[in-house]
Amino acid sequence: MARLNYLTRTDHARTAARDAGLTVTDRTLKAWLDGKRSPSKKNLARIE
């Protein structure tokens, strides 16, 4: 979760995360950060 927070804290970081292959909606990112959902294994690997 720390890496996810790092990748989503600013617009520049979100752009870099998307460029790295993390293609999820803002709604999904919010659910992950709120703890309502968890990233899939594939997305966890992309976050790493």
C-alpha positions as CSV (number, residue, x, y, z in Angstrom):
1,M,0.0,0.0,0.0
2,A,2.9,2.3,0.6
3,R,4.0,2.1,-3.0
4,L,0.4,2.6,-4.2
5,N,0.2,5.8,-2.1
6,Y,3.5,6.9,-3.5
7,L,2.3,6.3,-7.0
8,T,-1.0,8.1,-6.6
9,R,-0.2,11.1,-4.3
10,T,0.2,13.7,-7.2
11,D,-1.0,14.1,-10.7
12,H,2.6,13.6,-12.0
13,A,3.0,10.4,-10.0
14,R,-0.4,9.1,-11.3
15,T,0.8,9.8,-14.9
16,A,4.0,7.9,-14.2
17,A,2.1,5.0,-12.8
18,R,-0.1,4.8,-15.9
19,D,2.9,5.1,-18.1
20,A,4.3,2.1,-16.2
21,G,1.3,0.0,-17.1
22,L,-1.1,0.6,-14.2
23,T,-4.3,1.2,-16.1
24,V,-7.1,1.4,-13.6
25,T,-9.8,4.0,-13.2
26,D,-9.7,6.8,-10.6
27,R,-12.6,5.1,-8.9
28,T,-10.7,1.8,-8.6
29,L,-7.7,3.7,-7.2
30,K,-9.9,5.4,-4.6
31,A,-11.4,2.0,-3.6
32,W,-7.9,0.5,-3.2
33,L,-6.7,3.4,-1.1
34,D,-9.9,3.4,1.0
35,G,-9.4,-0.4,1.6
36,K,-12.7,-1.3,0.0
37,R,-11.0,-3.4,-2.6
38,S,-7.5,-4.9,-3.2
39,P,-5.5,-4.9,-6.4
40,S,-5.2,-8.1,-8.3
41,K,-2.0,-10.1,-8.4
42,K,-1.3,-8.6,-11.8
43,N,-1.8,-5.1,-10.7
44,L,0.2,-5.7,-7.5
45,A,3.1,-6.7,-9.7
46,R,2.7,-3.5,-11.8
47,I,2.7,-1.4,-8.7
48,E,5.9,-3.0,-7.5
